[in-house]
């Protein structure tokens, strides 16, 4: 039950015609990644590359390229996981008290990894430069592992129970790394490995890491699961994979999956860093080069029939979108238990996932109070922003279930309409300034630095939303091309931002001073300033991406008729979000036309992609 190796999964996908082979020589520099992205865009099959240039190992991509295929890979265990969730069994408690497993469903036994003396992973060794050197975007700093599973343990309490398995970026080549001896390790500020790094710093001693690549597909998913602190990802991988994960530990290394495809064993000196990046990331921009930890490579193991899994990331949706949707299916029912009062949460993928969060809560405080103002919603919003990866949200829109029990949190137009019909810009904006944000988000004023804002709305509908731009709308000089994005949301092309003045942009101040809160433009409670109104108006995902990846709430929100009262900012007219590109922003990802032409050629003359893209 479940796949014990990547080879089993690949073989069955090929048999069921969910995977195709590409036997032509494929360059690891840009072409392989471009093929994967194009096939993903067409919701095509998984891809087995058997002839990567300069490399003896085959590679598989787009393995999780559709939600249906992801479900298929774990079809044998989904019902058992659902049973455990319905029983509300806490895996952490089961692991701490293994005797409880006797009264739990049989699937719970798979939570415990098992130690074995040997495994396929120990049968071969190679070097970093012999691995597939896949570079996905033209300005990437080198080749990267894009589906790594980075395993570390606590220096204070070694062992699997205090381990962490996370998908942290690994740079194999480029920059100042010594070939085959050093690789880069990039992790974001909220990641579990940071605790182990902190312990090593306090002890002033290096710590070991193992980087797994491949192995049972359940390991890959476990590495990105937002699990509660204290639950090892290896335990969840066993649950999802339908079998206890066999672990082998060669001398001088941490434990590793006996059926992994590759394992890079290394040591991190917590005091040393080197520039890592740039890298095309899931925000749709390059994350730039910064100093990050480096790994001194000790050994590189591989199994005899090893397959290198990879993906590419970029502006959503991409293959990692399937991860997000699948994880939501697994964990969505637990949200009310983790966040009391919260009924549903939705990270909007098109907006870069983390920047924009929708939530539905409940308003139960003082039910006799007829003032209809957000109360419990604000308590719940703080809880959301304090929970794991949800804490990375910059813009949190939270509605009360009481006002519309049928509200669909996954319908972006419906959710915005509900909020904008009810929100009071004087009262319902709540900022967190000078706080941490996603490491990959360059809209703030420095690495990991930015702000957040909560939009909370309750009560009856208070306004009708405009659906057409006001006739004879007179805009200030340099502002043009008004276009309606959704009811109540107006896009306006603004002068380019040449000098960034956070919260004090001269053009934006000129715009807000032009209008009073009684003019027709305020029938659009939300106005978004953009560089290219036609691009943003062309489709919903365009303006979602632009608006929420190019704005820092405390610095880029303005308003018509704005005022401060007792340190609370609000406005009586339209709220304005400055979503223009700023001088400090990272460059967006752009496909190489020559590479795209090569991909096109694979779809003609009986090529492997004919009928797929």
C-alpha positions in Angstrom: 0.0 0.0 0.0 1.5 3.3 -1.0 4.7 3.8 -3.0 7.9 2.9 -1.2 10.1 4.3 -3.9 10.0 7.0 -6.6 10.6 4.3 -9.2 7.3 2.5 -8.3 5.4 5.8 -8.7 7.0 6.6 -12.0 6.4 3.1 -13.4 2.7 3.1 -12.4 2.2 6.6 -13.8 3.7 5.5 -17.1 1.5 2.4 -17.2 -1.6 4.4 -16.5 -0.6 6.9 -19.2 -0.1 9.8 -16.8 3.6 10.1 -17.6 5.5 10.3 -20.9 9.2 9.8 -21.6 11.3 12.4 -23.4 14.3 10.5 -24.9 15.8 13.4 -27.0 18.8 15.2 -25.5 17.5 18.0 -23.3 19.7 20.8 -22.0 19.6 21.2 -18.2 20.3 24.9 -18.8 16.8 26.5 -19.1 15.2 24.0 -21.5 14.2 21.3 -19.1 12.6 23.8 -16.8 10.8 25.6 -19.6 9.4 22.3 -20.8 8.1 21.5 -17.3 6.4 24.9 -17.0 4.7 24.7 -20.4 3.4 21.2 -19.8 2.1 22.3 -16.4 0.3 25.2 -17.9 -1.6 22.7 -20.1 -2.2 20.4 -17.2 -0.2 17.8 -19.0 1.4 14.5 -17.8 4.4 13.9 -15.7 7.7 13.9 -17.6 10.6 11.5 -17.5 13.7 12.9 -19.1 16.0 10.0 -19.9 18.8 12.0 -21.7 19.8 15.1 -19.9 22.9 16.7 -21.3 26.1 16.1 -19.3 24.4 13.8 -16.8 23.9 10.1 -16.5 20.9 10.3 -14.2 17.3 10.5 -15.5 15.0 13.2 -14.1 11.2 13.4 -13.5 9.2 16.6 -13.5 5.6 17.6 -13.2 5.0 14.6 -10.9 2.5 16.7 -8.9 1.4 18.8 -11.8 -2.3 18.3 -11.4 -4.4 17.9 -8.2 -5.9 14.8 -9.7 -2.5 13.2 -10.2 -1.4 14.2 -6.7 -4.5 12.5 -5.2 -3.8 9.5 -7.3 -0.3 9.1 -5.9 -1.8 8.9 -2.4 -5.1 7.3 -3.2 -4.5 4.3 -0.8 -4.0 6.4 2.3 -6.3 9.4 2.0 -9.3 7.7 3.7 -7.1 6.6 6.6 -5.7 10.1 7.1 -9.3 11.4 7.0 -10.2 8.9 9.7 -7.4 10.1 12.0 -8.4 13.7 11.4 -12.1 13.0 12.2 -11.0 11.2 15.4 -9.0 14.3 16.2 -6.0 12.1 17.2 -3.0 14.3 17.9 0.0 12.7 16.2 2.4 14.4 18.6 0.7 12.6 21.5 0.8 9.3 19.7 4.5 9.7 19.1 5.2 10.7 22.7 3.1 7.8 24.1 3.6 4.9 21.6 1.3 2.6 23.7 -1.6 4.7 22.5 -1.0 3.4 19.0 -2.5 0.1 20.1 -6.0 1.7 20.4 -5.6 4.0 17.3 -6.5 3.0 13.8 -3.9 0.7 12.2 -2.7 3.5 9.9 -1.3 5.3 13.0 1.4 2.7 13.3 3.0 4.1 10.2 3.8 7.3 12.1 6.9 5.7 13.6 9.9 5.5 11.3 11.9 2.3 11.6 15.7 1.9 11.7 17.3 -0.5 9.2 20.9 -1.6 8.8 21.2 -0.9 5.1 19.3 0.3 2.0 19.4 1.0 -1.7 20.6 4.6 -1.0 24.0 3.3 0.2 24.8 1.4 -3.0 26.3 4.3 -4.9 28.2 7.5 -4.4 28.8 10.5 -6.7 29.7 14.2 -6.7 27.7 17.4 -6.7 28.8 18.2 -10.3 27.6 14.8 -11.5 24.0 15.6 -10.4 21.6 17.2 -12.9 22.6 20.8 -13.1 19.1 22.2 -13.7 18.9 26.0 -14.1 15.3 27.2 -14.5 15.4 30.9 -15.3 17.9 33.0 -17.3 19.2 35.1 -14.4 19.4 32.3 -11.8 22.7 32.3 -10.0 23.4 28.6 -10.9 21.8 25.2 -10.7 19.4 24.5 -7.9 17.7 21.5 -6.2 14.1 22.5 -6.6 12.5 19.6 -4.6 14.9 19.2 -1.8 14.0 17.6 1.6 16.5 19.1 4.1 16.8 17.1 7.3 18.3 18.4 10.5 18.2 17.5 14.2 18.3 19.4 17.4 21.8 19.8 18.8 20.4 19.8 22.3 18.1 16.8 21.8 19.3 14.7 18.9 17.1 12.2 17.3 14.2 11.8 14.9 11.6 13.1 17.4 13.4 16.5 17.5 14.1 16.5 13.7 12.9 18.8 11.0 12.4 18.1 7.3 11.8 21.1 5.2 11.9 22.1 1.5 14.6 24.7 1.6 16.4 26.0 -1.5 19.7 24.4 -2.3 22.2 25.9 -4.8 24.5 23.4 -6.3 26.7 25.6 -8.4 27.6 29.2 -9.3 28.6 32.2 -7.1 31.6 31.7 -4.9 30.9 28.1 -3.9 33.8 25.7 -4.3 32.7 23.1 -6.8 31.8 19.7 -5.2 32.8 21.0 -1.8 30.2 23.6 -0.9 26.5 24.2 -1.7 24.2 27.0 -0.7 21.3 26.6 1.8 18.5 29.2 1.7 15.7 29.1 4.2 13.1 31.6 5.2 12.8 33.2 8.6 9.8 31.1 9.8 11.3 27.7 8.9 11.9 24.9 11.5 15.6 24.5 10.6 16.1 28.0 12.0 15.6 26.6 15.6 18.4 24.1 15.0 20.6 26.8 13.5 20.0 28.9 16.6 20.9 26.1 18.9 24.2 25.5 17.0 25.0 29.2 17.2 24.4 29.2 21.0 26.7 26.1 21.3 29.2 27.5 18.9 29.4 24.2 17.0 28.6 23.0 13.5 25.5 20.9 12.8 24.8 18.2 10.3 22.2 18.2 7.6 21.1 15.6 5.0 19.5 16.7 1.8 17.2 14.0 0.5 16.1 14.1 -3.2 13.5 11.7 -4.4 12.4 8.7 -2.4 8.8 7.9 -1.6 6.6 10.7 -2.9 5.1 11.1 0.6 8.5 12.5 1.7 8.3 15.4 -0.7 4.8 16.3 0.4 5.7 16.0 4.1 8.6 18.4 3.6 6.1 21.2 2.7 3.4 20.3 5.2 2.6 23.0 7.8 2.8 20.6 10.7 2.5 21.6 14.4 5.8 22.2 16.1 7.0 19.0 17.7 5.6 16.6 15.0 8.4 15.2 12.8 7.7 15.4 9.1 9.1 11.9 8.8 6.1 10.7 10.8 3.6 12.3 8.5 5.4 10.9 5.5 4.8 7.4 6.9 1.2 8.1 7.4 0.7 9.6 3.9 2.8 6.9 2.3 1.1 4.0 4.0 4.2 2.5 5.5 6.8 3.2 8.2 9.7 5.1 6.6 12.8 2.9 6.8 15.8 5.0 7.9 19.5 4.0 7.7 22.4 5.9 9.3 25.9 5.5 7.9 28.7 6.4 10.2 29.3 10.1 10.5 25.9 11.1 9.0 22.4 11.8 10.2 19.7 9.2 9.4 18.5 9.0 5.8 15.6 7.2 4.1 16.8 3.8 3.0 14.9 4.2 -0.3 15.8 7.8 -1.2 17.2 8.4 -4.6 19.9 10.8 -3.6 21.2 12.1 -0.3 23.7 14.9 0.1 25.4 14.6 3.6 26.9 17.8 4.8 27.8 20.1 7.7 26.7 23.6 8.4 29.0 26.0 10.2 26.5 28.4 11.7 28.9 31.3 11.7 29.7 31.1 7.9 27.7 32.5 5.0 28.1 33.1 1.3 26.0 34.9 -1.3 23.1 32.6 -2.6 20.9 33.4 -5.5 19.5 35.0 -7.6 16.7 32.5 -8.1 13.3 32.7 -9.8 10.8 32.2 -7.1 7.1 31.6 -6.5 6.3 35.3 -6.2 7.0 35.7 -9.9 10.3 37.6 -9.4 13.9 36.8 -8.8 14.9 36.6 -5.1 18.2 38.4 -5.2 21.6 37.3 -4.0 22.0 37.5 -0.2 24.3 35.9 2.3 22.9 32.6 3.5 24.3 29.5 5.2 26.5 27.1 3.2 26.8 23.4 3.5 30.2 21.7 3.5 29.6 18.6 1.4 30.8 15.4 3.1 29.3 12.7 0.8 26.7 12.2 -2.0 24.8 8.9 -2.0 22.5 7.6 -4.7 20.6 4.4 -5.3 21.5 2.3 -8.5 18.3 3.3 -10.3 18.1 6.8 -9.0 15.8 9.4 -10.6 16.2 13.1 -10.0 12.8 14.8 -9.3 12.6 18.5 -10.1 10.2 21.3 -10.7 10.4 25.0 -11.5 8.7 27.8 -9.6 7.6 31.2 -10.8 4.5 33.4 -11.0 1.5 31.3 -9.8 0.0 29.0 -10.7 2.8 26.5 -11.0 3.3 22.9 -9.9 3.6 24.0 -6.2 0.0 25.2 -6.5 -1.0 21.5 -6.5 0.9 21.1 -3.2 -1.1 23.9 -1.7 -4.4 22.6 -2.9 -3.7 19.1 -1.7 -2.5 20.3 1.7 -5.6 22.3 2.1 -7.7 19.2 1.4 -5.8 17.3 4.1 -5.8 20.0 6.8 -8.7 22.3 6.0 -11.1 20.5 8.5 -8.6 21.1 11.3 -8.7 24.9 11.0 -11.5 25.4 13.6 -9.5 23.3 16.1 -6.3 25.2 15.6 -7.9 28.6 15.3 -11.0 28.8 17.5 -13.7 30.8 15.8 -12.2 30.7 12.4 -14.4 28.8 9.9 -12.1 28.9 6.8 -8.9 30.3 5.5 -7.8 30.7 1.9 -4.3 31.8 0.7 -4.9 33.3 -2.7 -2.5 31.5 -5.0 -2.6 34.1 -7.8 -1.4 36.8 -5.5 1.8 34.9 -4.7 0.1 32.7 -2.0 1.4 34.4 1.1 0.7 38.1 0.5 -3.1 37.8 0.4 -5.2 35.8 2.8 -9.0 35.5 3.1 -10.6 34.3 6.3 -14.1 33.8 7.6 -14.6 34.1 11.3 -17.4 34.5 13.8 -18.6 37.5 15.6 -20.0 36.3 19.0 -18.9 39.1 21.4 -21.7 41.0 23.1 -24.5 39.8 20.8 -26.8 42.5 22.3 -24.5 45.2 20.9 -26.2 46.7 17.9 -23.2 48.8 16.7 -22.0 46.2 14.3 -18.3 46.7 14.6 -15.5 44.1 14.3 -14.7 42.7 17.7 -14.0 39.0 17.9 -12.9 39.1 14.3 -9.9 41.2 15.4 -9.0 38.6 18.1 -9.2 35.9 15.4 -7.2 37.9 12.9 -4.4 38.2 15.4 -4.5 34.4 15.9 -4.3 33.8 12.2 -1.3 36.1 11.8 0.4 34.2 14.6 0.0 30.8 13.1 2.8 29.1 11.1 3.0 30.0 7.5 -0.2 32.1 7.8 1.9 34.6 9.7 3.5 35.6 6.3 0.3 37.2 5.1 0.6 40.9 4.4 -3.1 41.6 3.5 -5.7 39.7 5.6 -9.3 40.2 4.7 -11.6 38.7 7.3 -15.4 38.5 7.2 -18.0 37.3 9.7 -19.8 34.1 8.9 -22.9 35.5 10.6 -23.3 38.1 7.8 -23.4 35.5 4.9 -23.2 31.8 5.8 -23.1 31.0 2.0 -20.0 33.2 1.3 -17.5 31.2 -0.8 -14.0 31.9 0.5 -12.5 30.5 -2.7 -14.4 32.9 -5.0 -12.2 36.0 -5.2 -14.9 38.3 -6.8 -17.6 37.3 -4.3 -15.3 37.7 -1.3 -14.1 41.2 -2.4 -17.6 42.2 -3.1 -18.8 41.1 0.4 -15.9 43.0 2.1 -16.2 46.2 0.1 -19.9 46.4 0.5 -19.5 46.5 4.3 -16.1 47.8 5.2 -15.6 51.2 7.0 -12.2 52.6 5.9 -12.2 54.9 9.0 -12.6 52.1 11.5 -11.8 48.7 9.9 -8.1 49.0 8.9 -5.6 47.6 11.4 -1.9 47.9 10.6 1.2 46.1 11.9 4.2 48.3 11.0 7.9 47.4 11.2 7.3 43.7 11.3 8.7 40.6 9.6 7.4 39.4 6.2 8.3 36.6 3.8 12.0 36.4 3.0 11.1 36.3 -0.7 9.0 39.5 -0.6 10.8 42.5 -1.8 8.0 45.0 -1.4 9.1 46.0 2.1 12.0 48.2 3.2 14.6 45.5 3.6 15.1 41.7 3.7 12.4 40.2 5.9 11.1 43.7 6.8 7.7 45.1 6.0 4.2 45.5 7.3 0.8 43.9 7.5 -2.8 45.1 7.5 -6.0 43.5 8.6 -9.3 44.4 6.8 -12.2 43.3 9.1 -15.8 43.9 8.1 -19.1 43.0 9.7 -22.7 44.0 9.5 -25.2 44.9 6.8 -24.3 46.1 3.4 -23.5 49.8 3.6 -22.9 50.8 0.0 -23.6 49.9 -3.7 -20.4 49.1 -5.7 -19.8 50.9 -9.0 -19.3 48.6 -12.0 -18.5 51.4 -14.6 -15.9 54.1 -14.4 -17.5 57.5 -13.8 -18.2 59.4 -17.0 -16.0 62.4 -17.7 -13.7 61.4 -14.9 -11.0 64.1 -14.6 -7.8 62.6 -13.4 -4.7 64.5 -12.4 -1.9 64.9 -14.9 -0.1 61.6 -15.5 -2.9 59.4 -14.3 -4.8 57.6 -17.1 -6.7 54.5 -18.4 -9.2 53.9 -15.6 -10.5 50.3 -15.8 -12.8 48.3 -13.7 -11.2 45.2 -12.1 -14.3 44.0 -10.1 -17.4 45.8 -8.8 -16.0 48.5 -6.5 -12.4 48.1 -7.6 -10.8 50.6 -10.0 -7.5 50.2 -11.7 -5.6 53.4 -12.7 -2.4 53.7 -14.6 -0.1 56.1 -12.6 3.2 57.8 -13.4 6.2 55.5 -12.9 7.7 55.5 -9.5 11.2 56.9 -9.9 11.9 57.9 -6.3 10.4 55.9 -3.5 9.0 57.9 -0.6 7.1 55.5 1.6 3.7 56.9 2.5 4.7 60.3 1.1 4.7 59.7 -2.7 4.2 63.1 -4.3 2.2 61.8 -7.2 -0.1 59.8 -4.9 -0.5 62.8 -2.6 -1.4 64.9 -5.6 -4.1 62.3 -6.6 -5.7 62.1 -3.1 -5.7 65.9 -2.8 -7.6 66.2 -6.1 -10.7 64.5 -4.8 -13.1 64.9 -1.9 -14.9 62.0 -0.3 -18.2 63.0 -1.8 -17.2 62.7 -5.5 -18.4 59.8 -7.7 -14.9 58.1 -7.8 -15.6 57.0 -4.3 -18.2 54.6 -5.5 -15.1 52.5 -6.1 -14.0 52.0 -2.4 -10.8 50.4 -3.6 -8.5 52.0 -6.2 -5.3 50.3 -7.3 -2.5 52.3 -8.9 -0.5 50.3 -11.5 2.1 50.7 -14.2 0.1 48.9 -16.9 -3.7 49.2 -16.6 -4.3 47.2 -19.7 -2.3 44.2 -18.5 -4.0 44.3 -15.1 -7.5 44.6 -16.5 -7.0 41.7 -18.9 -7.6 39.1 -16.3 -8.3 38.6 -12.6 -5.0 36.9 -11.9 -3.0 39.8 -13.4 -4.1 42.5 -11.0 -4.1 40.2 -8.0 -0.5 39.4 -8.7 0.5 43.0 -9.3 -1.4 44.5 -6.4 -0.3 42.2 -3.6 3.3 41.4 -4.6 4.2 45.1 -5.3 2.8 46.8 -2.3 3.9 47.1 1.4 0.7 48.0 3.3 2.0 50.7 5.8 4.0 52.4 3.0 1.8 52.0 0.0 -1.8 52.6 1.2 -3.2 56.0 0.8 -6.8 57.3 0.9 -9.1 60.1 -0.2 -10.0 62.1 2.9 -7.4 60.3 5.1 -6.9 61.2 8.8 -5.2 59.9 11.9 -7.0 59.7 15.2 -5.4 58.3 18.3 -2.8 56.6 16.1 -5.5 55.0 14.0 -5.3 55.7 10.3 -8.4 55.7 8.1 -10.1 57.5 5.3 -13.6 58.8 4.4 -13.3 58.2 0.7 -11.6 55.5 -1.5 -8.7 53.5 -0.2 -5.7 53.5 -2.6 -3.1 50.8 -2.9 0.1 51.9 -4.7 1.0 48.7 -6.7 3.6 50.2 -9.0 7.1 48.8 -9.4 9.4 50.6 -7.0 13.1 51.2 -7.5 14.0 48.6 -4.9 11.8 45.8 -6.2 13.2 42.6 -7.6 12.9 42.1 -11.4 10.0 39.9 -12.6 10.6 36.6 -14.3 10.6 36.6 -18.1 10.9 33.6 -20.3 13.7 33.4 -22.9 12.1 33.5 -26.4 14.8 31.3 -27.9 14.2 28.6 -25.3 10.4 28.8 -25.7 10.9 28.3 -29.5 12.8 25.1 -28.7 9.9 23.9 -26.5 7.5 24.6 -29.4 9.7 22.4 -31.7 9.1 19.4 -29.4 5.4 19.7 -30.0 5.6 19.3 -33.8 6.6 16.5 -36.3 5.7 13.7 -33.9 7.7 15.3 -31.1 7.1 14.1 -27.5 5.0 17.1 -26.7 2.7 16.9 -29.7 -0.9 17.1 -28.6 0.2 18.1 -25.1 1.1 21.8 -25.4 
